[in-house]
Amino acid sequence: MNKALYKPLSWVVGALGGILAGQVFKQVWSRVAGEDDAPDATDRDYTWRQVVIAAAVQGAIFGAVKAATERAGAVGYRKATGD
């Protein structure tokens, strides 16, 4: 792959993936927990369990969306350039 062209494209795809992951997590958390925002680790109103579960769900969603967007970007680049 032509790294000079691919690298900037992967940064854009990564940034868009991060934005998408944040939106997906917010929707999932809202539907599952019935709250707009996930608990912060320092928020006294939530238990350890709630904070850790929220962080685990967020991490899983971010990881999955990141992998999917990076893969889609690589496949799209290959199809567009043949490289």
The first five atom37 places (N, CA, C, CB, O) and aatype in JSON, in Angstrom:
{
  "aatype": [12, 2, 11, 0, 10, 18, 11, 14, 10, 15, 17, 19, 19, 7, 0, 10, 7, 7, 9, 10, 0, 7, 5, 19, 13, 11, 5, 19, 17, 15, 1, 19, 0, 7, 6, 3, 3, 0, 14, 3, 0, 16, 3, 1, 3, 18, 16, 17, 1, 5, 19, 19, 9, 0, 0, 0, 19, 5, 7, 0, 9, 13, 7, 0, 19, 11, 0, 0, 16, 6, 1, 0, 7, 0, 19, 7, 18, 1, 11, 0, 16, 7, 3],
  "atom_mask": [
    [1, 1, 1, 1, 1],
    [1, 1, 1, 1, 1],
    [1, 1, 1, 1, 1],
    [1, 1, 1, 1, 1],
    [1, 1, 1, 1, 1],
    [1, 1, 1, 1, 1],
    [1, 1, 1, 1, 1],
    [1, 1, 1, 1, 1],
    [1, 1, 1, 1, 1],
    [1, 1, 1, 1, 1],
    [1, 1, 1, 1, 1],
    [1, 1, 1, 1, 1],
    [1, 1, 1, 1, 1],
    [1, 1, 1, 0, 1],
    [1, 1, 1, 1, 1],
    [1, 1, 1, 1, 1],
    [1, 1, 1, 0, 1],
    [1, 1, 1, 0, 1],
    [1, 1, 1, 1, 1],
    [1, 1, 1, 1, 1],
    [1, 1, 1, 1, 1],
    [1, 1, 1, 0, 1],
    [1, 1, 1, 1, 1],
    [1, 1, 1, 1, 1],
    [1, 1, 1, 1, 1],
    [1, 1, 1, 1, 1],
    [1, 1, 1, 1, 1],
    [1, 1, 1, 1, 1],
    [1, 1, 1, 1, 1],
    [1, 1, 1, 1, 1],
    [1, 1, 1, 1, 1],
    [1, 1, 1, 1, 1],
    [1, 1, 1, 1, 1],
    [1, 1, 1, 0, 1],
    [1, 1, 1, 1, 1],
    [1, 1, 1, 1, 1],
    [1, 1, 1, 1, 1],
    [1, 1, 1, 1, 1],
    [1, 1, 1, 1, 1],
    [1, 1, 1, 1, 1],
    [1, 1, 1, 1, 1],
    [1, 1, 1, 1, 1],
    [1, 1, 1, 1, 1],
    [1, 1, 1, 1, 1],
    [1, 1, 1, 1, 1],
    [1, 1, 1, 1, 1],
    [1, 1, 1, 1, 1],
    [1, 1, 1, 1, 1],
    [1, 1, 1, 1, 1],
    [1, 1, 1, 1, 1],
    [1, 1, 1, 1, 1],
    [1, 1, 1, 1, 1],
    [1, 1, 1, 1, 1],
    [1, 1, 1, 1, 1],
    [1, 1, 1, 1, 1],
    [1, 1, 1, 1, 1],
    [1, 1, 1, 1, 1],
    [1, 1, 1, 1, 1],
    [1, 1, 1, 0, 1],
    [1, 1, 1, 1, 1],
    [1, 1, 1, 1, 1],
    [1, 1, 1, 1, 1],
    [1, 1, 1, 0, 1],
    [1, 1, 1, 1, 1],
    [1, 1, 1, 1, 1],
    [1, 1, 1, 1, 1],
    [1, 1, 1, 1, 1],
    [1, 1, 1, 1, 1],
    [1, 1, 1, 1, 1],
    [1, 1, 1, 1, 1],
    [1, 1, 1, 1, 1],
    [1, 1, 1, 1, 1],
    [1, 1, 1, 0, 1],
    [1, 1, 1, 1, 1],
    [1, 1, 1, 1, 1],
    [1, 1, 1, 0, 1],
    [1, 1, 1, 1, 1],
    [1, 1, 1, 1, 1],
    [1, 1, 1, 1, 1],
    [1, 1, 1, 1, 1],
    [1, 1, 1, 1, 1],
    [1, 1, 1, 0, 1],
    [1, 1, 1, 1, 1]
  ],
  "atom_positions": [
    [[0.84, -1.19, 0.0], [0.0, 0.0, 0.0], [0.88, 1.25, 0.0], [-0.95, 0.0, 1.22], [1.95, 1.28, 0.61]],
    [[0.41, 2.24, -0.68], [1.11, 3.52, -0.69], [0.86, 4.21, 0.64], [0.64, 4.41, -1.88], [-0.21, 4.77, 0.88]],
    [[1.87, 4.16, 1.51], [1.69, 4.68, 2.87], [1.46, 6.19, 2.91], [2.89, 4.34, 3.71], [0.79, 6.69, 3.81]],
    [[2.0, 6.91, 1.94], [1.82, 8.37, 1.92], [0.35, 8.75, 1.76], [2.66, 8.99, 0.79], [-0.09, 9.76, 2.31]],
    [[-0.39, 7.97, 1.03], [-1.81, 8.24, 0.83], [-2.67, 7.52, 1.88], [-2.25, 7.81, -0.58], [-3.67, 8.05, 2.36]],
    [[-2.25, 6.31, 2.23], [-3.07, 5.51, 3.14], [-3.09, 6.05, 4.56], [-2.57, 4.08, 3.15], [-4.14, 6.05, 5.19]],
    [[-1.96, 6.52, 5.07], [-1.89, 6.99, 6.46], [-2.88, 8.12, 6.75], [-0.48, 7.47, 6.77], [-3.65, 8.0, 7.71]],
    [[-2.89, 9.21, 5.97], [-3.87, 10.28, 6.26], [-5.32, 9.78, 6.16], [-3.66, 11.45, 5.3], [-6.18, 10.19, 6.94]],
    [[-5.57, 8.91, 5.2], [-6.91, 8.35, 5.07], [-7.28, 7.54, 6.31], [-7.0, 7.46, 3.8], [-8.41, 7.61, 6.78]],
    [[-6.32, 6.77, 6.83], [-6.62, 5.96, 8.02], [-6.86, 6.84, 9.24], [-5.47, 4.98, 8.29], [-7.64, 6.46, 10.12]],
    [[-6.21, 7.99, 9.31], [-6.46, 8.92, 10.43], [-7.89, 9.46, 10.38], [-5.45, 10.08, 10.4], [-8.57, 9.55, 11.4]],
    [[-8.32, 9.82, 9.19], [-9.69, 10.33, 9.02], [-10.7, 9.25, 9.36], [-9.91, 10.84, 7.58], [-11.67, 9.5, 10.07]],
    [[-10.47, 8.05, 8.84], [-11.37, 6.93, 9.12], [-11.39, 6.64, 10.62], [-10.95, 5.66, 8.33], [-12.45, 6.38, 11.18]],
    [[-10.22, 6.68, 11.26], [-10.15, 6.44, 12.7], [-10.92, 7.48, 13.5], [0.0, 0.0, 0.0], [-11.62, 7.15, 14.45]],
    [[-10.78, 8.74, 13.1], [-11.51, 9.81, 13.8], [-13.01, 9.66, 13.63], [-11.06, 11.19, 13.27], [-13.77, 9.82, 14.59]],
    [[-13.43, 9.34, 12.42], [-14.86, 9.12, 12.18], [-15.36, 7.9, 12.96], [-15.13, 8.94, 10.66], [-16.48, 7.89, 13.47]],
    [[-14.52, 6.88, 13.05], [-14.87, 5.7, 13.83], [-15.04, 6.02, 15.3], [0.0, 0.0, 0.0], [-15.93, 5.49, 15.95]],
    [[-14.18, 6.9, 15.83], [-14.3, 7.31, 17.23], [-15.59, 8.06, 17.49], [0.0, 0.0, 0.0], [-16.24, 7.85, 18.51]],
    [[-15.96, 8.92, 16.57], [-17.21, 9.67, 16.7], [-18.4, 8.71, 16.64], [-17.33, 10.75, 15.58], [-19.33, 8.8, 17.43]],
    [[-18.35, 7.8, 15.69], [-19.42, 6.81, 15.55], [-19.52, 5.94, 16.79], [-19.19, 5.94, 14.3], [-20.62, 5.67, 17.28]],
    [[-18.38, 5.5, 17.31], [-18.39, 4.65, 18.51], [-19.01, 5.39, 19.69], [-16.96, 4.21, 18.86], [-19.76, 4.79, 20.46]],
    [[-18.7, 6.66, 19.85], [-19.29, 7.45, 20.93], [-20.8, 7.53, 20.81], [0.0, 0.0, 0.0], [-21.51, 7.43, 21.81]],
    [[-21.28, 7.71, 19.6], [-22.72, 7.78, 19.37], [-23.4, 6.43, 19.63], [-23.01, 8.25, 17.95], [-24.47, 6.37, 20.22]],
    [[-22.75, 5.36, 19.18], [-23.3, 4.02, 19.39], [-23.36, 3.72, 20.88], [-22.46, 2.95, 18.65], [-24.37, 3.22, 21.37]],
    [[-22.28, 4.02, 21.61], [-22.26, 3.76, 23.04], [-23.34, 4.55, 23.75], [-20.89, 4.09, 23.63], [-24.03, 4.03, 24.63]],
    [[-23.5, 5.8, 23.38], [-24.52, 6.64, 24.03], [-25.91, 6.06, 23.82], [-24.46, 8.08, 23.49], [-26.72, 6.05, 24.75]],
    [[-26.2, 5.57, 22.62], [-27.5, 4.96, 22.32], [-27.69, 3.67, 23.11], [-27.62, 4.68, 20.81], [-28.75, 3.45, 23.7]],
    [[-26.66, 2.83, 23.13], [-26.76, 1.55, 23.85], [-26.95, 1.82, 25.34], [-25.5, 0.68, 23.63], [-27.82, 1.22, 25.97]],
    [[-26.15, 2.72, 25.9], [-26.25, 3.01, 27.33], [-27.62, 3.58, 27.67], [-25.15, 3.98, 27.77], [-28.21, 3.22, 28.69]],
    [[-28.12, 4.47, 26.84], [-29.42, 5.08, 27.08], [-30.52, 4.03, 27.1], [-29.72, 6.13, 26.01], [-31.42, 4.08, 27.94]],
    [[-30.47, 3.08, 26.18], [-31.51, 2.06, 26.1], [-31.38, 1.03, 27.22], [-31.44, 1.35, 24.76], [-32.39, 0.58, 27.77]],
    [[-30.17, 0.66, 27.56], [-29.96, -0.38, 28.58], [-30.15, 0.18, 29.99], [-28.55, -0.98, 28.45], [-30.83, -0.43, 30.81]],
    [[-29.55, 1.33, 30.26], [-29.56, 1.88, 31.62], [-30.67, 2.89, 31.84], [-28.23, 2.51, 31.93], [-30.99, 3.23, 32.98]],
    [[-31.26, 3.38, 30.77], [-32.3, 4.38, 30.92], [-31.78, 5.75, 31.34], [0.0, 0.0, 0.0], [-32.53, 6.58, 31.84]],
    [[-30.49, 5.98, 31.14], [-29.86, 7.25, 31.49], [-29.14, 7.81, 30.27], [-28.87, 7.07, 32.68], [-28.69, 7.05, 29.41]],
    [[-29.05, 9.13, 30.21], [-28.38, 9.75, 29.07], [-26.87, 9.55, 29.08], [-28.7, 11.22, 29.04], [-26.26, 9.35, 28.03]],
    [[-26.27, 9.61, 30.26], [-24.82, 9.52, 30.36], [-24.4, 8.33, 31.21], [-24.24, 10.81, 30.93], [-25.07, 7.97, 32.17]],
    [[-23.28, 7.74, 30.83], [-22.71, 6.65, 31.62], [-22.05, 7.24, 32.86], [-21.69, 5.81, 30.78], [-21.65, 8.4, 32.86]],
    [[-21.93, 6.45, 33.9], [-21.31, 6.97, 35.12], [-19.82, 7.22, 34.95], [-21.53, 6.0, 36.27], [-19.12, 6.47, 34.28]],
    [[-19.34, 8.28, 35.56], [-17.91, 8.55, 35.62], [-17.31, 7.74, 36.76], [-17.62, 10.08, 35.8], [-18.0, 7.43, 37.73]],
    [[-16.06, 7.4, 36.64], [-15.4, 6.6, 37.67], [-15.37, 7.31, 39.02], [-13.99, 6.27, 37.23], [-15.3, 6.65, 40.05]],
    [[-15.42, 8.62, 39.03], [-15.33, 9.38, 40.28], [-16.69, 9.79, 40.83], [-14.48, 10.61, 40.08], [-16.77, 10.45, 41.87]],
    [[-17.75, 9.42, 40.15], [-19.1, 9.79, 40.58], [-19.53, 8.95, 41.78], [-20.1, 9.63, 39.42], [-19.59, 7.72, 41.67]],
    [[-19.83, 9.57, 42.89], [-20.21, 8.87, 44.12], [-21.59, 8.23, 44.07], [-20.15, 9.83, 45.28], [-21.92, 7.39, 44.91]],
    [[-22.4, 8.62, 43.1], [-23.76, 8.12, 43.01], [-23.85, 6.71, 42.41], [-24.6, 9.06, 42.2], [-24.93, 6.12, 42.38]],
    [[-22.74, 6.18, 41.94], [-22.74, 4.86, 41.29], [-21.84, 3.9, 42.05], [-22.29, 4.98, 39.83], [-20.87, 4.3, 42.69]],
    [[-22.18, 2.62, 41.95], [-21.38, 1.58, 42.61], [-20.19, 1.22, 41.72], [-22.25, 0.32, 42.9], [-20.12, 1.59, 40.55]],
    [[-19.25, 0.49, 42.33], [-18.11, -0.03, 41.58], [-18.61, -0.83, 40.39], [-17.2, -0.89, 42.48], [-18.11, -0.69, 39.27]],
    [[-19.58, -1.68, 40.65], [-20.09, -2.56, 39.6], [-20.64, -1.75, 38.41], [-21.19, -3.47, 40.16], [-20.33, -2.06, 37.26]],
    [[-21.43, -0.73, 38.69], [-22.01, 0.09, 37.62], [-20.91, 0.78, 36.81], [-22.97, 1.12, 38.19], [-20.98, 0.82, 35.58]],
    [[-19.93, 1.32, 37.48], [-18.84, 2.03, 36.8], [-18.02, 1.08, 35.93], [-17.92, 2.72, 37.82], [-17.7, 1.39, 34.78]],
    [[-17.69, -0.09, 36.48], [-16.87, -1.05, 35.74], [-17.64, -1.63, 34.55], [-16.39, -2.18, 36.67], [-17.08, -1.82, 33.48]],
    [[-18.91, -1.92, 34.74], [-19.72, -2.44, 33.62], [-19.83, -1.39, 32.52], [-21.14, -2.84, 34.11], [-19.69, -1.72, 31.34]],
    [[-20.07, -0.15, 32.88], [-20.15, 0.92, 31.87], [-18.84, 1.03, 31.1], [-20.48, 2.27, 32.54], [-18.85, 1.16, 29.88]],
    [[-17.72, 0.97, 31.81], [-16.42, 1.08, 31.15], [-16.16, -0.12, 30.23], [-15.3, 1.18, 32.19], [-15.62, 0.04, 29.14]],
    [[-16.55, -1.31, 30.67], [-16.36, -2.5, 29.85], [-17.21, -2.46, 28.59], [-16.69, -3.75, 30.66], [-16.74, -2.8, 27.5]],
    [[-18.44, -2.04, 28.73], [-19.32, -1.93, 27.55], [-18.78, -0.88, 26.59], [-20.78, -1.57, 27.98], [-18.74, -1.09, 25.38]],
    [[-18.36, 0.24, 27.13], [-17.81, 1.3, 26.29], [-16.56, 0.81, 25.56], [-17.48, 2.55, 27.14], [-16.4, 1.07, 24.37]],
    [[-15.68, 0.13, 26.26], [-14.46, -0.39, 25.64], [-14.75, -1.4, 24.54], [0.0, 0.0, 0.0], [-14.12, -1.38, 23.49]],
    [[-15.71, -2.28, 24.79], [-16.08, -3.28, 23.79], [-16.65, -2.62, 22.54], [-17.08, -4.27, 24.37], [-16.31, -3.0, 21.42]],
    [[-17.51, -1.63, 22.74], [-18.11, -0.93, 21.59], [-17.03, -0.17, 20.82], [-19.23, 0.03, 22.06], [-16.99, -0.24, 19.59]],
    [[-16.18, 0.55, 21.53], [-15.12, 1.3, 20.85], [-14.19, 0.36, 20.08], [-14.32, 2.12, 21.86], [-13.81, 0.65, 18.95]],
    [[-13.83, -0.77, 20.69], [-12.96, -1.72, 20.01], [-13.59, -2.3, 18.76], [0.0, 0.0, 0.0], [-12.94, -2.39, 17.72]],
    [[-14.85, -2.68, 18.85], [-15.54, -3.26, 17.71], [-15.73, -2.24, 16.58], [-16.9, -3.81, 18.14], [-15.5, -2.55, 15.42]],
    [[-16.15, -1.03, 16.93], [-16.35, 0.0, 15.91], [-15.02, 0.4, 15.28], [-17.05, 1.24, 16.51], [-14.95, 0.62, 14.07]],
    [[-13.97, 0.49, 16.07], [-12.65, 0.83, 15.54], [-12.18, -0.23, 14.55], [-11.61, 0.99, 16.68], [-11.72, 0.1, 13.46]],
    [[-12.31, -1.49, 14.93], [-11.9, -2.57, 14.03], [-12.72, -2.56, 12.74], [-12.05, -3.93, 14.74], [-12.18, -2.74, 11.65]],
    [[-14.02, -2.35, 12.87], [-14.9, -2.34, 11.69], [-14.57, -1.18, 10.76], [-16.36, -2.27, 12.12], [-14.52, -1.35, 9.55]],
    [[-14.35, 0.01, 11.32], [-14.07, 1.17, 10.46], [-12.69, 1.06, 9.83], [-14.17, 2.47, 11.27], [-12.51, 1.42, 8.67]],
    [[-11.7, 0.55, 10.58], [-10.37, 0.38, 10.0], [-10.4, -0.66, 8.88], [-9.36, -0.04, 11.08], [-9.77, -0.49, 7.84]],
    [[-11.13, -1.74, 9.11], [-11.25, -2.77, 8.08], [-11.96, -2.24, 6.85], [-11.99, -3.99, 8.63], [-11.52, -2.49, 5.73]],
    [[-13.04, -1.51, 7.05], [-13.77, -0.93, 5.92], [-12.89, 0.05, 5.15], [-15.05, -0.22, 6.4], [-12.93, 0.1, 3.92]],
    [[-12.11, 0.84, 5.88], [-11.2, 1.78, 5.22], [-10.15, 1.06, 4.4], [0.0, 0.0, 0.0], [-9.85, 1.48, 3.28]],
    [[-9.58, -0.01, 4.93], [-8.55, -0.77, 4.21], [-9.13, -1.42, 2.96], [-7.93, -1.84, 5.12], [-8.53, -1.39, 1.89]],
    [[-10.31, -2.01, 3.1], [-10.96, -2.66, 1.94], [-11.34, -1.61, 0.9], [-12.23, -3.44, 2.4], [-11.13, -1.82, -0.3]],
    [[-11.89, -0.49, 1.35], [-12.25, 0.58, 0.41], [-11.03, 1.13, -0.31], [0.0, 0.0, 0.0], [-11.09, 1.4, -1.51]],
    [[-9.93, 1.31, 0.41], [-8.69, 1.8, -0.2], [-8.18, 0.81, -1.25], [-7.6, 2.04, 0.89], [-7.77, 1.19, -2.35]],
    [[-8.23, -0.47, -0.89], [-7.77, -1.5, -1.82], [-8.62, -1.52, -3.07], [-7.78, -2.88, -1.15], [-8.09, -1.64, -4.18]],
    [[-9.94, -1.41, -2.92], [-10.82, -1.41, -4.08], [-10.63, -0.17, -4.94], [-12.27, -1.49, -3.62], [-10.69, -0.24, -6.17]],
    [[-10.39, 0.97, -4.29], [-10.24, 2.22, -5.03], [-8.89, 2.31, -5.76], [-10.39, 3.4, -4.09], [-8.82, 2.86, -6.86]],
    [[-7.85, 1.78, -5.15], [-6.51, 1.94, -5.71], [-5.93, 0.66, -6.3], [-5.6, 2.44, -4.67], [-4.99, 0.72, -7.1]],
    [[-6.48, -0.49, -5.93], [-5.92, -1.75, -6.38], [-4.63, -2.11, -5.65], [0.0, 0.0, 0.0], [-3.96, -3.08, -5.99]],
    [[-4.31, -1.32, -4.64], [-3.07, -1.53, -3.87], [-3.36, -2.14, -2.53], [-2.3, -0.22, -3.69], [-2.44, -2.39, -1.75]]
  ]
}
